[in-house]
Amino acid sequence: MGLGSIGPTELLIILAIILLIFGGSKIPGLAKGLGLGIREFKKALSGTEENASQNKPTDKENEKNNKQEAKG
């Protein structure tokens, strides 16, 4: 176990501290908010990838542009 890794004991201690700080009733709401945030982040990432692939010129468009540039 390296210096930077978190083992099961450390994870249990962290979870116990979170439980003490926020209380049992607020944890489900926090987890739901975190899940929604992650989902929105992934949706935004996939949207930018789709936009990038739609805006990418095709090979035929590249050939056409290269021929026009070569002409003058």
mmCIF file of the N, C-alpha and C atoms, coordinates in Angstrom:
data_MODEL
# 
_entry.id   MODEL 
# 
loop_
_atom_site.group_PDB 
_atom_site.id 
_atom_site.type_symbol 
_atom_site.label_atom_id 
_atom_site.label_alt_id 
_atom_site.label_comp_id 
_atom_site.label_asym_id 
_atom_site.label_entity_id 
_atom_site.label_seq_id 
_atom_site.pdbx_PDB_ins_code 
_atom_site.Cartn_x 
_atom_site.Cartn_y 
_atom_site.Cartn_z 
_atom_site.occupancy 
_atom_site.B_iso_or_equiv 
_atom_site.pdbx_formal_charge 
_atom_site.auth_seq_id 
_atom_site.auth_comp_id 
_atom_site.auth_asym_id 
_atom_site.auth_atom_id 
_atom_site.pdbx_PDB_model_num 
ATOM 1   N N  . MET A 1 1  ? 0.851   -1.165 0.000   1.00 0.00 ? 1  MET A N  1 
ATOM 2   C CA . MET A 1 1  ? 0.000   0.000  0.000   1.00 0.00 ? 1  MET A CA 1 
ATOM 3   C C  . MET A 1 1  ? 0.893   1.222  0.000   1.00 0.00 ? 1  MET A C  1 
ATOM 4   N N  . GLY A 1 2  ? 0.729   2.059  -1.006  1.00 0.00 ? 2  GLY A N  1 
ATOM 5   C CA . GLY A 1 2  ? 1.554   3.248  -1.148  1.00 0.00 ? 2  GLY A CA 1 
ATOM 6   C C  . GLY A 1 2  ? 1.123   4.364  -0.220  1.00 0.00 ? 2  GLY A C  1 
ATOM 7   N N  . LEU A 1 3  ? 1.904   5.387  -0.216  1.00 0.00 ? 3  LEU A N  1 
ATOM 8   C CA . LEU A 1 3  ? 1.652   6.520  0.660   1.00 0.00 ? 3  LEU A CA 1 
ATOM 9   C C  . LEU A 1 3  ? 0.401   7.287  0.236   1.00 0.00 ? 3  LEU A C  1 
ATOM 10  N N  . GLY A 1 4  ? 0.094   7.319  -1.055  1.00 0.00 ? 4  GLY A N  1 
ATOM 11  C CA . GLY A 1 4  ? -1.027  8.107  -1.550  1.00 0.00 ? 4  GLY A CA 1 
ATOM 12  C C  . GLY A 1 4  ? -2.336  7.353  -1.664  1.00 0.00 ? 4  GLY A C  1 
ATOM 13  N N  . SER A 1 5  ? -2.339  6.046  -1.421  1.00 0.00 ? 5  SER A N  1 
ATOM 14  C CA . SER A 1 5  ? -3.576  5.286  -1.595  1.00 0.00 ? 5  SER A CA 1 
ATOM 15  C C  . SER A 1 5  ? -4.412  5.290  -0.318  1.00 0.00 ? 5  SER A C  1 
ATOM 16  N N  . ILE A 1 6  ? -5.702  5.139  -0.511  1.00 0.00 ? 6  ILE A N  1 
ATOM 17  C CA . ILE A 1 6  ? -6.636  5.115  0.619   1.00 0.00 ? 6  ILE A CA 1 
ATOM 18  C C  . ILE A 1 6  ? -7.114  3.681  0.798   1.00 0.00 ? 6  ILE A C  1 
ATOM 19  N N  . GLY A 1 7  ? -6.907  3.145  1.980   1.00 0.00 ? 7  GLY A N  1 
ATOM 20  C CA . GLY A 1 7  ? -7.331  1.791  2.293   1.00 0.00 ? 7  GLY A CA 1 
ATOM 21  C C  . GLY A 1 7  ? -8.730  1.768  2.866   1.00 0.00 ? 7  GLY A C  1 
ATOM 22  N N  . PRO A 1 8  ? -9.227  0.575  3.160   1.00 0.00 ? 8  PRO A N  1 
ATOM 23  C CA . PRO A 1 8  ? -10.589 0.464  3.692   1.00 0.00 ? 8  PRO A CA 1 
ATOM 24  C C  . PRO A 1 8  ? -10.755 1.125  5.060   1.00 0.00 ? 8  PRO A C  1 
ATOM 25  N N  . THR A 1 9  ? -9.728  1.063  5.891   1.00 0.00 ? 9  THR A N  1 
ATOM 26  C CA . THR A 1 9  ? -9.823  1.697  7.211   1.00 0.00 ? 9  THR A CA 1 
ATOM 27  C C  . THR A 1 9  ? -9.946  3.207  7.086   1.00 0.00 ? 9  THR A C  1 
ATOM 28  N N  . GLU A 1 10 ? -9.125  3.799  6.232   1.00 0.00 ? 10 GLU A N  1 
ATOM 29  C CA . GLU A 1 10 ? -9.186  5.245  6.034   1.00 0.00 ? 10 GLU A CA 1 
ATOM 30  C C  . GLU A 1 10 ? -10.523 5.666  5.445   1.00 0.00 ? 10 GLU A C  1 
ATOM 31  N N  . LEU A 1 11 ? -11.044 4.848  4.539   1.00 0.00 ? 11 LEU A N  1 
ATOM 32  C CA . LEU A 1 11 ? -12.337 5.146  3.924   1.00 0.00 ? 11 LEU A CA 1 
ATOM 33  C C  . LEU A 1 11 ? -13.459 5.132  4.966   1.00 0.00 ? 11 LEU A C  1 
ATOM 34  N N  . LEU A 1 12 ? -13.426 4.167  5.874   1.00 0.00 ? 12 LEU A N  1 
ATOM 35  C CA . LEU A 1 12 ? -14.434 4.116  6.940   1.00 0.00 ? 12 LEU A CA 1 
ATOM 36  C C  . LEU A 1 12 ? -14.331 5.324  7.860   1.00 0.00 ? 12 LEU A C  1 
ATOM 37  N N  . ILE A 1 13 ? -13.121 5.753  8.157   1.00 0.00 ? 13 ILE A N  1 
ATOM 38  C CA . ILE A 1 13 ? -12.934 6.934  9.004   1.00 0.00 ? 13 ILE A CA 1 
ATOM 39  C C  . ILE A 1 13 ? -13.491 8.174  8.314   1.00 0.00 ? 13 ILE A C  1 
ATOM 40  N N  . ILE A 1 14 ? -13.220 8.319  7.025   1.00 0.00 ? 14 ILE A N  1 
ATOM 41  C CA . ILE A 1 14 ? -13.727 9.467  6.265   1.00 0.00 ? 14 ILE A CA 1 
ATOM 42  C C  . ILE A 1 14 ? -15.255 9.456  6.239   1.00 0.00 ? 14 ILE A C  1 
ATOM 43  N N  . LEU A 1 15 ? -15.851 8.289  6.009   1.00 0.00 ? 15 LEU A N  1 
ATOM 44  C CA . LEU A 1 15 ? -17.315 8.190  5.989   1.00 0.00 ? 15 LEU A CA 1 
ATOM 45  C C  . LEU A 1 15 ? -17.915 8.513  7.356   1.00 0.00 ? 15 LEU A C  1 
ATOM 46  N N  . ALA A 1 16 ? -17.253 8.084  8.435   1.00 0.00 ? 16 ALA A N  1 
ATOM 47  C CA . ALA A 1 16 ? -17.747 8.395  9.781   1.00 0.00 ? 16 ALA A CA 1 
ATOM 48  C C  . ALA A 1 16 ? -17.692 9.893  10.048  1.00 0.00 ? 16 ALA A C  1 
ATOM 49  N N  . ILE A 1 17 ? -16.635 10.551 9.593   1.00 0.00 ? 17 ILE A N  1 
ATOM 50  C CA . ILE A 1 17 ? -16.515 12.005 9.777   1.00 0.00 ? 17 ILE A CA 1 
ATOM 51  C C  . ILE A 1 17 ? -17.607 12.729 8.994   1.00 0.00 ? 17 ILE A C  1 
ATOM 52  N N  . ILE A 1 18 ? -17.857 12.285 7.772   1.00 0.00 ? 18 ILE A N  1 
ATOM 53  C CA . ILE A 1 18 ? -18.919 12.895 6.958   1.00 0.00 ? 18 ILE A CA 1 
ATOM 54  C C  . ILE A 1 18 ? -20.272 12.714 7.643   1.00 0.00 ? 18 ILE A C  1 
ATOM 55  N N  . LEU A 1 19 ? -20.504 11.531 8.194   1.00 0.00 ? 19 LEU A N  1 
ATOM 56  C CA . LEU A 1 19 ? -21.760 11.276 8.900   1.00 0.00 ? 19 LEU A CA 1 
ATOM 57  C C  . LEU A 1 19 ? -21.909 12.187 10.112  1.00 0.00 ? 19 LEU A C  1 
ATOM 58  N N  . LEU A 1 20 ? -20.818 12.413 10.838  1.00 0.00 ? 20 LEU A N  1 
ATOM 59  C CA . LEU A 1 20 ? -20.873 13.296 12.006  1.00 0.00 ? 20 LEU A CA 1 
ATOM 60  C C  . LEU A 1 20 ? -21.115 14.748 11.607  1.00 0.00 ? 20 LEU A C  1 
ATOM 61  N N  . ILE A 1 21 ? -20.495 15.180 10.512  1.00 0.00 ? 21 ILE A N  1 
ATOM 62  C CA . ILE A 1 21 ? -20.616 16.581 10.090  1.00 0.00 ? 21 ILE A CA 1 
ATOM 63  C C  . ILE A 1 21 ? -22.012 16.876 9.544   1.00 0.00 ? 21 ILE A C  1 
ATOM 64  N N  . PHE A 1 22 ? -22.491 16.053 8.627   1.00 0.00 ? 22 PHE A N  1 
ATOM 65  C CA . PHE A 1 22 ? -23.740 16.353 7.931   1.00 0.00 ? 22 PHE A CA 1 
ATOM 66  C C  . PHE A 1 22 ? -24.966 15.709 8.565   1.00 0.00 ? 22 PHE A C  1 
ATOM 67  N N  . GLY A 1 23 ? -24.791 14.655 9.304   1.00 0.00 ? 23 GLY A N  1 
ATOM 68  C CA . GLY A 1 23 ? -25.938 13.960 9.884   1.00 0.00 ? 23 GLY A CA 1 
ATOM 69  C C  . GLY A 1 23 ? -26.541 12.987 8.891   1.00 0.00 ? 23 GLY A C  1 
ATOM 70  N N  . GLY A 1 24 ? -27.273 12.020 9.410   1.00 0.00 ? 24 GLY A N  1 
ATOM 71  C CA . GLY A 1 24 ? -27.833 10.967 8.567   1.00 0.00 ? 24 GLY A CA 1 
ATOM 72  C C  . GLY A 1 24 ? -28.919 11.434 7.620   1.00 0.00 ? 24 GLY A C  1 
ATOM 73  N N  . SER A 1 25 ? -29.627 12.499 7.979   1.00 0.00 ? 25 SER A N  1 
ATOM 74  C CA . SER A 1 25 ? -30.758 12.922 7.148   1.00 0.00 ? 25 SER A CA 1 
ATOM 75  C C  . SER A 1 25 ? -30.330 13.708 5.913   1.00 0.00 ? 25 SER A C  1 
ATOM 76  N N  . LYS A 1 26 ? -29.179 14.356 5.945   1.00 0.00 ? 26 LYS A N  1 
ATOM 77  C CA . LYS A 1 26 ? -28.759 15.175 4.807   1.00 0.00 ? 26 LYS A CA 1 
ATOM 78  C C  . LYS A 1 26 ? -27.932 14.405 3.780   1.00 0.00 ? 26 LYS A C  1 
ATOM 79  N N  . ILE A 1 27 ? -27.395 13.261 4.149   1.00 0.00 ? 27 ILE A N  1 
ATOM 80  C CA . ILE A 1 27 ? -26.509 12.523 3.248   1.00 0.00 ? 27 ILE A CA 1 
ATOM 81  C C  . ILE A 1 27 ? -27.222 12.074 1.967   1.00 0.00 ? 27 ILE A C  1 
ATOM 82  N N  . PRO A 1 28 ? -28.456 11.533 2.007   1.00 0.00 ? 28 PRO A N  1 
ATOM 83  C CA . PRO A 1 28 ? -29.115 11.167 0.743   1.00 0.00 ? 28 PRO A CA 1 
ATOM 84  C C  . PRO A 1 28 ? -29.292 12.352 -0.203  1.00 0.00 ? 28 PRO A C  1 
ATOM 85  N N  . GLY A 1 29 ? -29.617 13.507 0.334   1.00 0.00 ? 29 GLY A N  1 
ATOM 86  C CA . GLY A 1 29 ? -29.764 14.697 -0.509  1.00 0.00 ? 29 GLY A CA 1 
ATOM 87  C C  . GLY A 1 29 ? -28.444 15.116 -1.130  1.00 0.00 ? 29 GLY A C  1 
ATOM 88  N N  . LEU A 1 30 ? -27.366 15.016 -0.350  1.00 0.00 ? 30 LEU A N  1 
ATOM 89  C CA . LEU A 1 30 ? -26.042 15.350 -0.881  1.00 0.00 ? 30 LEU A CA 1 
ATOM 90  C C  . LEU A 1 30 ? -25.635 14.371 -1.977  1.00 0.00 ? 30 LEU A C  1 
ATOM 91  N N  . ALA A 1 31 ? -25.906 13.078 -1.759  1.00 0.00 ? 31 ALA A N  1 
ATOM 92  C CA . ALA A 1 31 ? -25.565 12.067 -2.759  1.00 0.00 ? 31 ALA A CA 1 
ATOM 93  C C  . ALA A 1 31 ? -26.369 12.280 -4.044  1.00 0.00 ? 31 ALA A C  1 
ATOM 94  N N  . LYS A 1 32 ? -27.645 12.644 -3.905  1.00 0.00 ? 32 LYS A N  1 
ATOM 95  C CA . LYS A 1 32 ? -28.481 12.899 -5.080  1.00 0.00 ? 32 LYS A CA 1 
ATOM 96  C C  . LYS A 1 32 ? -27.952 14.098 -5.863  1.00 0.00 ? 32 LYS A C  1 
ATOM 97  N N  . GLY A 1 33 ? -27.587 15.151 -5.153  1.00 0.00 ? 33 GLY A N  1 
ATOM 98  C CA . GLY A 1 33 ? -27.035 16.329 -5.815  1.00 0.00 ? 33 GLY A CA 1 
ATOM 99  C C  . GLY A 1 33 ? -25.730 16.024 -6.526  1.00 0.00 ? 33 GLY A C  1 
ATOM 100 N N  . LEU A 1 34 ? -24.888 15.211 -5.887  1.00 0.00 ? 34 LEU A N  1 
ATOM 101 C CA . LEU A 1 34 ? -23.619 14.826 -6.507  1.00 0.00 ? 34 LEU A CA 1 
ATOM 102 C C  . LEU A 1 34 ? -23.868 14.001 -7.767  1.00 0.00 ? 34 LEU A C  1 
ATOM 103 N N  . GLY A 1 35 ? -24.813 13.069 -7.688  1.00 0.00 ? 35 GLY A N  1 
ATOM 104 C CA . GLY A 1 35 ? -25.145 12.248 -8.857  1.00 0.00 ? 35 GLY A CA 1 
ATOM 105 C C  . GLY A 1 35 ? -25.677 13.075 -10.012 1.00 0.00 ? 35 GLY A C  1 
ATOM 106 N N  . LEU A 1 36 ? -26.547 14.028 -9.716  1.00 0.00 ? 36 LEU A N  1 
ATOM 107 C CA . LEU A 1 36 ? -27.082 14.904 -10.770 1.00 0.00 ? 36 LEU A CA 1 
ATOM 108 C C  . LEU A 1 36 ? -25.978 15.755 -11.386 1.00 0.00 ? 36 LEU A C  1 
ATOM 109 N N  . GLY A 1 37 ? -25.066 16.230 -10.554 1.00 0.00 ? 37 GLY A N  1 
ATOM 110 C CA . GLY A 1 37 ? -23.953 17.032 -11.063 1.00 0.00 ? 37 GLY A CA 1 
ATOM 111 C C  . GLY A 1 37 ? -23.061 16.238 -11.994 1.00 0.00 ? 37 GLY A C  1 
ATOM 112 N N  . ILE A 1 38 ? -22.766 14.997 -11.610 1.00 0.00 ? 38 ILE A N  1 
ATOM 113 C CA . ILE A 1 38 ? -21.931 14.139 -12.457 1.00 0.00 ? 38 ILE A CA 1 
ATOM 114 C C  . ILE A 1 38 ? -22.644 13.842 -13.768 1.00 0.00 ? 38 ILE A C  1 
ATOM 115 N N  . ARG A 1 39 ? -23.956 13.581 -13.712 1.00 0.00 ? 39 ARG A N  1 
ATOM 116 C CA . ARG A 1 39 ? -24.725 13.287 -14.923 1.00 0.00 ? 39 ARG A CA 1 
ATOM 117 C C  . ARG A 1 39 ? -24.722 14.480 -15.881 1.00 0.00 ? 39 ARG A C  1 
ATOM 118 N N  . GLU A 1 40 ? -24.921 15.678 -15.351 1.00 0.00 ? 40 GLU A N  1 
ATOM 119 C CA . GLU A 1 40 ? -24.911 16.883 -16.186 1.00 0.00 ? 40 GLU A CA 1 
ATOM 120 C C  . GLU A 1 40 ? -23.534 17.113 -16.800 1.00 0.00 ? 40 GLU A C  1 
ATOM 121 N N  . PHE A 1 41 ? -22.491 16.842 -16.024 1.00 0.00 ? 41 PHE A N  1 
ATOM 122 C CA . PHE A 1 41 ? -21.127 17.008 -16.529 1.00 0.00 ? 41 PHE A CA 1 
ATOM 123 C C  . PHE A 1 41 ? -20.865 16.052 -17.688 1.00 0.00 ? 41 PHE A C  1 
ATOM 124 N N  . LYS A 1 42 ? -21.273 14.790 -17.539 1.00 0.00 ? 42 LYS A N  1 
ATOM 125 C CA . LYS A 1 42 ? -21.087 13.812 -18.614 1.00 0.00 ? 42 LYS A CA 1 
ATOM 126 C C  . LYS A 1 42 ? -21.903 14.192 -19.845 1.00 0.00 ? 42 LYS A C  1 
ATOM 127 N N  . LYS A 1 43 ? -23.119 14.701 -19.625 1.00 0.00 ? 43 LYS A N  1 
ATOM 128 C CA . LYS A 1 43 ? -23.964 15.118 -20.744 1.00 0.00 ? 43 LYS A CA 1 
ATOM 129 C C  . LYS A 1 43 ? -23.314 16.271 -21.502 1.00 0.00 ? 43 LYS A C  1 
ATOM 130 N N  . ALA A 1 44 ? -22.734 17.204 -20.763 1.00 0.00 ? 44 ALA A N  1 
ATOM 131 C CA . ALA A 1 44 ? -22.070 18.342 -21.403 1.00 0.00 ? 44 ALA A CA 1 
ATOM 132 C C  . ALA A 1 44 ? -20.850 17.880 -22.189 1.00 0.00 ? 44 ALA A C  1 
ATOM 133 N N  . LEU A 1 45 ? -20.097 16.935 -21.644 1.00 0.00 ? 45 LEU A N  1 
ATOM 134 C CA . LEU A 1 45 ? -18.930 16.418 -22.359 1.00 0.00 ? 45 LEU A CA 1 
ATOM 135 C C  . LEU A 1 45 ? -19.343 15.713 -23.643 1.00 0.00 ? 45 LEU A C  1 
ATOM 136 N N  . SER A 1 46 ? -20.374 14.886 -23.589 1.00 0.00 ? 46 SER A N  1 
ATOM 137 C CA . SER A 1 46 ? -20.801 14.178 -24.791 1.00 0.00 ? 46 SER A CA 1 
ATOM 138 C C  . SER A 1 46 ? -21.362 15.154 -25.814 1.00 0.00 ? 46 SER A C  1 
ATOM 139 N N  . GLY A 1 47 ? -21.975 16.231 -25.361 1.00 0.00 ? 47 GLY A N  1 
ATOM 140 C CA . GLY A 1 47 ? -22.493 17.239 -26.285 1.00 0.00 ? 47 GLY A CA 1 
ATOM 141 C C  . GLY A 1 47 ? -21.382 17.951 -27.022 1.00 0.00 ? 47 GLY A C  1 
ATOM 142 N N  . THR A 1 48 ? -20.280 18.240 -26.349 1.00 0.00 ? 48 THR A N  1 
ATOM 143 C CA . THR A 1 48 ? -19.169 18.911 -27.023 1.00 0.00 ? 48 THR A CA 1 
ATOM 144 C C  . THR A 1 48 ? -18.488 17.971 -27.999 1.00 0.00 ? 48 THR A C  1 
ATOM 145 N N  . GLU A 1 49 ? -18.436 16.671 -27.682 1.00 0.00 ? 49 GLU A N  1 
ATOM 146 C CA . GLU A 1 49 ? -17.843 15.712 -28.611 1.00 0.00 ? 49 GLU A CA 1 
ATOM 147 C C  . GLU A 1 49 ? -18.696 15.587 -29.869 1.00 0.00 ? 49 GLU A C  1 
ATOM 148 N N  . GLU A 1 50 ? -20.027 15.585 -29.700 1.00 0.00 ? 50 GLU A N  1 
ATOM 149 C CA . GLU A 1 50 ? -20.917 15.495 -30.856 1.00 0.00 ? 50 GLU A CA 1 
ATOM 150 C C  . GLU A 1 50 ? -20.791 16.738 -31.723 1.00 0.00 ? 50 GLU A C  1 
ATOM 151 N N  . ASN A 1 51 ? -20.705 17.901 -31.104 1.00 0.00 ? 51 ASN A N  1 
ATOM 152 C CA . ASN A 1 51 ? -20.561 19.141 -31.864 1.00 0.00 ? 51 ASN A CA 1 
ATOM 153 C C  . ASN A 1 51 ? -19.246 19.159 -32.621 1.00 0.00 ? 51 ASN A C  1 
ATOM 154 N N  . ALA A 1 52 ? -18.197 18.664 -32.018 1.00 0.00 ? 52 ALA A N  1 
ATOM 155 C CA . ALA A 1 52 ? -16.894 18.655 -32.670 1.00 0.00 ? 52 ALA A CA 1 
ATOM 156 C C  . ALA A 1 52 ? -16.909 17.729 -33.882 1.00 0.00 ? 52 ALA A C  1 
ATOM 157 N N  . SER A 1 53 ? -17.571 16.573 -33.762 1.00 0.00 ? 53 SER A N  1 
ATOM 158 C CA . SER A 1 53 ? -17.611 15.649 -34.889 1.00 0.00 ? 53 SER A CA 1 
ATOM 159 C C  . SER A 1 53 ? -18.514 16.172 -35.997 1.00 0.00 ? 53 SER A C  1 
ATOM 160 N N  . GLN A 1 54 ? -19.550 16.936 -35.663 1.00 0.00 ? 54 GLN A N  1 
ATOM 161 C CA . GLN A 1 54 ? -20.428 17.494 -36.685 1.00 0.00 ? 54 GLN A CA 1 
ATOM 162 C C  . GLN A 1 54 ? -19.748 18.630 -37.435 1.00 0.00 ? 54 GLN A C  1 
ATOM 163 N N  . ASN A 1 55 ? -18.901 19.382 -36.773 1.00 0.00 ? 55 ASN A N  1 
ATOM 164 C CA . ASN A 1 55 ? -18.241 20.521 -37.395 1.00 0.00 ? 55 ASN A CA 1 
ATOM 165 C C  . ASN A 1 55 ? -16.979 20.133 -38.146 1.00 0.00 ? 55 ASN A C  1 
ATOM 166 N N  . LYS A 1 56 ? -16.545 18.889 -38.030 1.00 0.00 ? 56 LYS A N  1 
ATOM 167 C CA . LYS A 1 56 ? -15.327 18.437 -38.691 1.00 0.00 ? 56 LYS A CA 1 
ATOM 168 C C  . LYS A 1 56 ? -15.602 18.265 -40.188 1.00 0.00 ? 56 LYS A C  1 
ATOM 169 N N  . PRO A 1 57 ? -14.789 18.885 -41.042 1.00 0.00 ? 57 PRO A N  1 
ATOM 170 C CA . PRO A 1 57 ? -15.022 18.747 -42.480 1.00 0.00 ? 57 PRO A CA 1 
ATOM 171 C C  . PRO A 1 57 ? -14.708 17.330 -42.953 1.00 0.00 ? 57 PRO A C  1 
ATOM 172 N N  . THR A 1 58 ? -15.445 16.888 -43.966 1.00 0.00 ? 58 THR A N  1 
ATOM 173 C CA . THR A 1 58 ? -15.225 15.558 -44.510 1.00 0.00 ? 58 THR A CA 1 
ATOM 174 C C  . THR A 1 58 ? -14.024 15.569 -45.435 1.00 0.00 ? 58 THR A C  1 
ATOM 175 N N  . ASP A 1 59 ? -13.593 14.387 -45.855 1.00 0.00 ? 59 ASP A N  1 
ATOM 176 C CA . ASP A 1 59 ? -12.446 14.274 -46.754 1.00 0.00 ? 59 ASP A CA 1 
ATOM 177 C C  . ASP A 1 59 ? -12.734 14.942 -48.098 1.00 0.00 ? 59 ASP A C  1 
ATOM 178 N N  . LYS A 1 60 ? -13.963 14.809 -48.589 1.00 0.00 ? 60 LYS A N  1 
ATOM 179 C CA . LYS A 1 60 ? -14.300 15.434 -49.873 1.00 0.00 ? 60 LYS A CA 1 
ATOM 180 C C  . LYS A 1 60 ? -14.255 16.949 -49.764 1.00 0.00 ? 60 LYS A C  1 
ATOM 181 N N  . GLU A 1 61 ? -14.717 17.485 -48.636 1.00 0.00 ? 61 GLU A N  1 
ATOM 182 C CA . GLU A 1 61 ? -14.653 18.935 -48.441 1.00 0.00 ? 61 GLU A CA 1 
ATOM 183 C C  . GLU A 1 61 ? -13.205 19.395 -48.356 1.00 0.00 ? 61 GLU A C  1 
ATOM 184 N N  . ASN A 1 62 ? -12.357 18.601 -47.708 1.00 0.00 ? 62 ASN A N  1 
ATOM 185 C CA . ASN A 1 62 ? -10.938 18.946 -47.624 1.00 0.00 ? 62 ASN A CA 1 
ATOM 186 C C  . ASN A 1 62 ? -10.294 18.956 -49.005 1.00 0.00 ? 62 ASN A C  1 
ATOM 187 N N  . GLU A 1 63 ? -10.609 17.947 -49.828 1.00 0.00 ? 63 GLU A N  1 
ATOM 188 C CA . GLU A 1 63 ? -10.054 17.892 -51.181 1.00 0.00 ? 63 GLU A CA 1 
ATOM 189 C C  . GLU A 1 63 ? -10.522 19.092 -52.000 1.00 0.00 ? 63 GLU A C  1 
ATOM 190 N N  . LYS A 1 64 ? -11.787 19.440 -51.882 1.00 0.00 ? 64 LYS A N  1 
ATOM 191 C CA . LYS A 1 64 ? -12.335 20.575 -52.617 1.00 0.00 ? 64 LYS A CA 1 
ATOM 192 C C  . LYS A 1 64 ? -11.639 21.866 -52.198 1.00 0.00 ? 64 LYS A C  1 
ATOM 193 N N  . ASN A 1 65 ? -11.450 22.056 -50.897 1.00 0.00 ? 65 ASN A N  1 
ATOM 194 C CA . ASN A 1 65 ? -10.775 23.258 -50.406 1.00 0.00 ? 65 ASN A CA 1 
ATOM 195 C C  . ASN A 1 65 ? -9.323  23.309 -50.864 1.00 0.00 ? 65 ASN A C  1 
ATOM 196 N N  . ASN A 1 66 ? -8.656  22.153 -50.868 1.00 0.00 ? 66 ASN A N  1 
ATOM 197 C CA . ASN A 1 66 ? -7.259  22.118 -51.302 1.00 0.00 ? 66 ASN A CA 1 
ATOM 198 C C  . ASN A 1 66 ? -7.136  22.455 -52.787 1.00 0.00 ? 66 ASN A C  1 
ATOM 199 N N  . LYS A 1 67 ? -8.076  21.979 -53.611 1.00 0.00 ? 67 LYS A N  1 
ATOM 200 C CA . LYS A 1 67 ? -8.042  22.280 -55.041 1.00 0.00 ? 67 LYS A CA 1 
ATOM 201 C C  . LYS A 1 67 ? -8.284  23.766 -55.286 1.00 0.00 ? 67 LYS A C  1 
ATOM 202 N N  . GLN A 1 68 ? -9.215  24.354 -54.523 1.00 0.00 ? 68 GLN A N  1 
ATOM 203 C CA . GLN A 1 68 ? -9.495  25.780 -54.683 1.00 0.00 ? 68 GLN A CA 1 
ATOM 204 C C  . GLN A 1 68 ? -8.297  26.619 -54.257 1.00 0.00 ? 68 GLN A C  1 
ATOM 205 N N  . GLU A 1 69 ? -7.604  26.220 -53.214 1.00 0.00 ? 69 GLU A N  1 
ATOM 206 C CA . GLU A 1 69 ? -6.427  26.960 -52.757 1.00 0.00 ? 69 GLU A CA 1 
ATOM 207 C C  . GLU A 1 69 ? -5.288  26.836 -53.758 1.00 0.00 ? 69 GLU A C  1 
ATOM 208 N N  . ALA A 1 70 ? -5.187  25.667 -54.411 1.00 0.00 ? 70 ALA A N  1 
ATOM 209 C CA . ALA A 1 70 ? -4.114  25.461 -55.377 1.00 0.00 ? 70 ALA A CA 1 
ATOM 210 C C  . ALA A 1 70 ? -4.342  26.302 -56.637 1.00 0.00 ? 70 ALA A C  1 
ATOM 211 N N  . LYS A 1 71 ? -5.605  26.527 -56.997 1.00 0.00 ? 71 LYS A N  1 
ATOM 212 C CA . LYS A 1 71 ? -5.913  27.312 -58.189 1.00 0.00 ? 71 LYS A CA 1 
ATOM 213 C C  . LYS A 1 71 ? -5.588  28.782 -57.989 1.00 0.00 ? 71 LYS A C  1 
ATOM 214 N N  . GLY A 1 72 ? -5.695  29.233 -56.799 1.00 0.00 ? 72 GLY A N  1 
ATOM 215 C CA . GLY A 1 72 ? -5.337  30.627 -56.729 1.00 0.00 ? 72 GLY A CA 1 
ATOM 216 C C  . GLY A 1 72 ? -5.886  31.386 -55.651 1.00 0.00 ? 72 GLY A C  1 
# 
